[in-house]
Amino acid sequence: MADECFRHPRLAAVHDALDADRGDLEPYLAMAGEFGARSALDIGCGTGVFALLLAGRGLEVVGVDPAAASLDVARAKPGAARVRWMEGDAASLPPLRTDLVTMTANVAQAIAGPQEWRNTLLGAYRALRPGGHLVFETRDPARRAWEEWDREHTHRVVEVPGTGAVESWCRVLHVNGPLVTFRWTYVFAADGEELTSDSTLRFRDRTEVAADLAGAGFELREVRGAPDREGRELVFVARRP
């Protein structure tokens, strides 16, 4: 099930405004070109930002996400008709033979359950043609990013066109081994409504991810860094043999 920040219509509607800087997607666009991809599947596509960027480059794109409210936002955007939007997860996809599968914005970490994660990797494998690539990122657990997920580091107020000011901040609820649970709070100045969204992320190290990929049948080709978050992210590039 998607987190409240993605499935609540009011929160989905302001998601892009609260996460406006998407420079993190540029390396993924570059890799689509690097691998000569003509088709792509974006797992956890959310409000469709990356799927639409890929479609704008001429790729045939499928975007899948479990959050109907986020998909409603995606479908209302210019150019949305160029993308095939699907509600669900990677395990529920029809047969595809795509060149590239992506999980951006730490979507991989949001798939916290071991079986759900395995099903996602197997779904990605089935969706790819032989020789196709899976690319995704995860935060390096050694950097302990959650230690800055508090009000002091995350509080901000964003003026959203047509909505007004939205105040937001984050705090960690608990850490249990590789699982970090945290809560975002959102306050809408227009009427004072306060909404919260709880999330749990799994922090996997390089060895764990490599084993998971091998178990799903992938060849791990490379682990890169994220140019915009030097030393903080691990970007995995795997290939279906």
C-alpha positions as CSV (number, residue, x, y, z in Angstrom):
1,M,0.0,0.0,0.0
2,A,1.3,3.5,-0.9
3,D,2.0,6.0,1.9
4,E,-0.6,8.6,2.7
5,C,1.5,11.4,1.1
6,F,1.0,9.6,-2.3
7,R,-2.5,8.3,-1.9
8,H,-4.3,11.2,-0.2
9,P,-5.7,13.5,-3.0
10,R,-4.8,16.7,-1.3
11,L,-1.2,15.6,-0.6
12,A,-0.7,14.1,-4.0
13,A,-1.9,17.4,-5.6
14,V,0.9,19.4,-3.9
15,H,3.6,16.7,-4.1
16,D,5.4,18.2,-7.1
17,A,5.4,21.7,-5.6
18,L,7.0,20.4,-2.4
19,D,9.6,18.4,-4.3
20,A,10.3,20.9,-7.1
21,D,14.0,20.3,-7.6
22,R,14.3,17.1,-9.7
23,G,17.9,17.4,-10.7
24,D,18.3,13.8,-9.4
25,L,16.5,12.6,-12.5
26,E,19.1,13.9,-15.0
27,P,21.5,10.9,-14.5
28,Y,18.7,8.5,-15.2
29,L,17.8,10.3,-18.4
30,A,21.4,10.1,-19.4
31,M,21.5,6.4,-18.8
32,A,18.4,5.8,-20.9
33,G,20.5,7.3,-23.8
34,E,23.6,5.4,-22.7
35,F,21.8,2.1,-23.0
36,G,20.0,3.0,-26.2
37,A,16.6,2.4,-24.6
38,R,13.6,2.9,-26.8
39,S,11.1,1.7,-24.2
40,A,11.0,2.0,-20.4
41,L,9.0,0.9,-17.3
42,D,9.0,3.3,-14.4
43,I,8.2,1.5,-11.2
44,G,6.7,3.7,-8.5
45,C,6.1,6.5,-11.0
46,G,4.1,8.6,-8.6
47,T,2.9,11.8,-10.2
48,G,4.7,10.9,-13.4
49,V,7.6,13.4,-13.5
50,F,10.2,10.9,-14.7
51,A,7.9,8.9,-17.0
52,L,6.9,12.1,-18.8
53,L,10.5,13.1,-19.2
54,L,11.3,9.8,-20.8
55,A,8.2,10.0,-23.0
56,G,9.4,13.5,-24.0
57,R,12.6,11.9,-25.3
58,G,10.6,9.7,-27.6
59,L,10.6,6.5,-25.5
60,E,7.6,4.2,-25.2
61,V,6.8,4.4,-21.4
62,V,4.8,2.5,-18.9
63,G,4.4,4.0,-15.4
64,V,3.1,1.8,-12.6
65,D,2.2,3.0,-9.1
66,P,-0.1,1.7,-6.3
67,A,-1.4,5.2,-5.4
68,A,-4.4,6.2,-7.4
69,A,-4.3,9.8,-6.3
70,S,-0.8,10.2,-7.6
71,L,-1.7,8.6,-10.9
72,D,-4.7,11.0,-11.2
73,V,-2.2,13.9,-11.0
74,A,0.0,12.2,-13.6
75,R,-2.8,11.7,-16.0
76,A,-3.8,15.3,-15.8
77,K,-0.4,16.6,-17.0
78,P,0.5,17.8,-20.5
79,G,1.7,14.9,-22.6
80,A,0.2,12.3,-20.2
81,A,-1.4,10.5,-23.1
82,R,2.1,9.4,-24.3
83,V,2.5,7.2,-21.2
84,R,0.6,4.0,-20.3
85,W,-0.4,4.5,-16.7
86,M,-1.1,1.5,-14.5
87,E,-2.3,1.2,-10.9
88,G,-0.5,-1.6,-9.1
89,D,3.0,-2.9,-8.5
90,A,5.7,-4.6,-10.5
91,A,4.4,-8.0,-9.6
92,S,1.0,-7.3,-11.2
93,L,2.2,-6.2,-14.7
94,P,1.1,-7.7,-17.9
95,P,3.9,-9.1,-20.2
96,L,6.3,-6.5,-21.4
97,R,9.6,-6.6,-23.3
98,T,11.1,-3.2,-22.3
99,D,14.6,-2.0,-22.7
100,L,14.9,-0.2,-19.3
101,V,13.3,-0.5,-15.9
102,T,13.8,2.3,-13.4
103,M,13.1,3.1,-9.7
104,T,14.0,6.7,-8.9
105,A,13.6,8.8,-5.8
106,N,14.5,5.9,-3.5
107,V,11.4,4.0,-4.5
108,A,13.4,0.8,-3.9
109,Q,13.8,1.6,-0.2
110,A,10.0,2.1,0.2
111,I,9.5,-1.5,-0.8
112,A,10.6,-2.6,2.7
113,G,9.2,-6.1,3.1
114,P,11.5,-8.9,1.9
115,Q,8.9,-10.7,-0.1
116,E,7.5,-7.5,-1.7
117,W,11.1,-6.6,-2.6
118,R,11.8,-10.0,-4.2
119,N,8.5,-9.8,-6.1
120,T,9.5,-6.3,-7.4
121,L,12.8,-7.5,-8.7
122,L,11.2,-10.6,-10.3
123,G,8.6,-8.3,-11.8
124,A,11.3,-6.1,-13.2
125,Y,13.1,-9.1,-14.6
126,R,10.0,-10.4,-16.4
127,A,9.3,-6.9,-17.8
128,L,12.7,-6.6,-19.4
129,R,13.8,-8.0,-22.7
130,P,17.1,-10.1,-22.6
131,G,19.9,-7.6,-22.5
132,G,17.7,-4.9,-20.9
133,H,18.7,-2.9,-17.8
134,L,17.3,-2.3,-14.4
135,V,18.5,0.9,-12.7
136,F,17.7,2.2,-9.2
137,E,19.1,4.0,-6.2
138,T,19.2,3.5,-2.5
139,R,20.7,5.6,0.2
140,D,24.0,4.3,1.6
141,P,23.1,3.1,5.1
142,A,26.6,4.0,6.3
143,R,25.7,7.7,5.9
144,R,22.8,7.4,8.4
145,A,20.7,9.9,6.5
146,W,17.8,9.5,9.0
147,E,19.8,11.3,11.7
148,E,18.9,14.6,9.9
149,W,15.2,13.8,9.5
150,D,14.0,16.2,12.2
151,R,12.1,19.5,12.3
152,E,15.4,21.5,12.5
153,H,16.6,20.1,9.1
154,T,13.3,19.6,7.3
155,H,10.9,22.3,8.2
156,R,9.8,24.6,5.4
157,V,6.9,26.6,4.1
158,V,6.1,26.4,0.4
159,E,3.7,28.7,-1.5
160,V,1.8,26.4,-3.8
161,P,-0.1,28.1,-6.7
162,G,-3.8,27.7,-6.3
163,T,-3.5,26.2,-2.9
164,G,-1.6,28.7,-0.7
165,A,1.1,28.1,1.9
166,V,1.9,24.5,2.9
167,E,4.1,24.0,6.0
168,S,5.8,20.6,6.3
169,W,8.4,18.9,8.5
170,C,9.6,15.4,9.3
171,R,10.6,13.4,12.4
172,V,11.8,9.9,12.9
173,L,9.4,7.6,14.9
174,H,11.8,4.7,15.4
175,V,14.7,2.8,14.0
176,N,14.7,-1.0,14.0
177,G,17.8,-2.4,12.4
178,P,17.6,-1.5,8.7
179,L,14.1,-0.2,9.0
180,V,13.5,3.5,9.6
181,T,10.0,4.7,10.2
182,F,9.3,8.5,10.1
183,R,6.4,10.9,9.9
184,W,5.8,13.9,7.6
185,T,3.4,16.5,8.9
186,Y,1.7,18.9,6.5
187,V,-0.3,22.0,7.5
188,F,-2.4,23.9,4.9
189,A,-2.6,27.6,5.8
190,A,-5.8,28.1,3.7
191,D,-8.0,26.2,6.2
192,G,-5.6,25.0,8.9
193,E,-6.0,21.3,8.0
194,E,-3.1,19.1,9.3
195,L,-2.3,15.8,7.6
196,T,0.3,13.3,8.4
197,S,2.0,10.5,6.4
198,D,4.0,7.7,8.0
199,S,6.6,5.8,5.9
200,T,9.1,3.0,6.5
201,L,12.2,2.6,4.5
202,R,14.7,-0.2,4.4
203,F,18.3,0.7,4.2
204,R,20.1,-2.0,2.2
205,D,23.9,-2.1,1.8
206,R,25.7,-3.0,-1.3
207,T,26.2,-6.6,-0.4
208,E,22.6,-7.2,0.4
209,V,21.3,-5.6,-2.9
210,A,23.9,-7.5,-5.0
211,A,22.7,-10.8,-3.5
212,D,19.0,-9.8,-4.0
213,L,19.7,-9.0,-7.7
214,A,21.5,-12.3,-8.2
215,G,18.7,-14.2,-6.6
216,A,16.3,-12.6,-9.1
217,G,18.4,-13.6,-12.0
218,F,20.2,-10.3,-12.7
219,E,23.8,-9.6,-13.6
220,L,25.1,-6.6,-11.5
221,R,27.1,-4.5,-14.0
222,E,28.0,-1.5,-11.9
223,V,27.3,0.5,-8.7
224,R,27.6,4.2,-9.3
225,G,27.3,7.3,-7.2
226,A,24.5,9.9,-7.5
227,P,26.2,13.1,-8.9
228,D,23.8,15.3,-7.0
229,R,24.3,13.5,-3.7
230,E,28.0,12.6,-3.7
231,G,28.8,9.7,-1.3
232,R,25.2,9.4,-0.1
233,E,23.5,7.2,-2.7
234,L,24.3,3.9,-4.4
235,V,23.0,3.6,-7.9
236,F,22.7,0.0,-9.1
237,V,22.9,-0.9,-12.8
238,A,21.8,-4.5,-13.4
239,R,21.2,-6.4,-16.6
240,R,18.9,-9.2,-17.6
241,P,21.1,-11.9,-19.3
